[in-house]
Amino acid sequence: MPVSLGKVLEKVSDKTRLRIVSGEEFIPDSRVESERVNLLGLELAGCLGRVNPGRLQVLEPGALDYLNSHPGEAPGNLGRVLASGAPLLVLTDGSEVPGFLDGITRKESVTVGVTPLSRYEFVRVIEGELEKLFAPETDYRGTMLEVYGVGVLITGKSNMGKSECAIDLLQRGHRIIGDDLVRISKRGTNVLLAKGKPPISHRMELRGIGIIDIVRLMGVSAVKDVQKVELIAALEKWHIDKSYDRLGLDEKYREILGVNIPYIEIPVAPGRNTAILVEVCAMNYRLRRKGIVPARELELEVMDFIERKNLEENPG
């Protein structure tokens, strides 16, 4: 989904020290269509077969020298690149804007900016910010916490005790990212990041008590702004006729924004300490990531025992 150039400049201008030198009037109507930028090079020599529309165009000193030394073809090729829908042309290394550039960019309604950063520094910063702006996002019902360094999203129907479980975990030294509703965004191909939704963010509703402020109540060390989603702990009412996993051999997954997240069902019943169970889930997750699965180890030991028993009983 395209992002307005104004929003992009608002995010990156201070970090890149970007200064707009011409075409400021085009900003309100310009749209950025990709999180990747294009470093101009071969395009100036006429290689225009793979021009990506809607990308920010970057002109570094070497390409600018070529542009100045080939006044016949290079400016025309640059104009063709900009005509593809480029919203912004950025000159790096504090380069001076040549006089003929204004006519080309204004003809194609392109804004021009200059940054003192090198092309490598500028591209690193700008693409990092663009990735955030273009990241797919969704709102998700649940309480997000960091438990022993693991991002745990606690889900479940209303009245399952998600907030009460979170309070118990906070008392045990863990941190909360958001309660009840969190905003989840995708980074790259398989990373999900969660953060609280303003204005509730680090506030929580407890039935019978009301709204509480976690920062004021428990201190700034009890909250965190962003956390990777690594595990979903789903609280549900204990059903006596339902069969629950008692071994843990196979992992279940829940898909969010096309990413599969390990998913554990935790039956809630009187006498069960839900917070401790969530802690165990987080610790067990860390062991699994290291390849340690107690259920598989037990399975191998049992099979080995049976095999040795059979050999003892039938030595021949």
Number of C-alpha atoms within 10 A of each C-alpha: 11 13 16 16 21 16 14 16 18 10 15 18 15 10 14 21 14 21 17 17 13 17 16 14 11 18 18 11 11 21 22 25 21 20 20 18 18 18 17 19 18 12 18 22 18 15 12 14 7 8 16 18 17 23 23 26 22 21 21 20 16 10 20 20 11 15 23 13 11 12 11 10 13 21 19 16 19 22 17 18 23 25 18 14 20 25 27 26 21 25 26 25 17 17 16 11 16 10 8 11 15 16 11 18 22 14 11 18 22 25 23 24 22 23 19 16 19 16 19 10 13 23 19 13 15 21 17 14 17 20 16 15 19 18 16 14 18 12 14 16 15 23 25 33 30 25 22 15 15 19 23 28 30 25 22 18 13 11 11 17 19 26 19 17 20 24 19 16 22 21 12 14 13 20 25 29 25 29 25 21 19 24 19 24 22 22 16 9 9 12 15 23 17 25 25 25 17 12 7 16 22 23 22 20 15 14 11 6 7 8 12 13 14 20 13 11 10 14 10 12 13 22 21 19 13 19 23 22 23 20 22 25 22 20 22 18 14 13 11 8 6 8 7 13 12 7 11 13 13 10 11 13 14 13 10 17 15 11 14 16 20 17 19 20 15 21 18 17 13 8 6 11 12 22 18 14 15 24 18 14 21 23 15 15 18 15 13 13 9 9 9 13 16 15 14 14 11 12 13 12 12 12 11 12 12 12 11 13 12 11 11 10 8 8 8 5
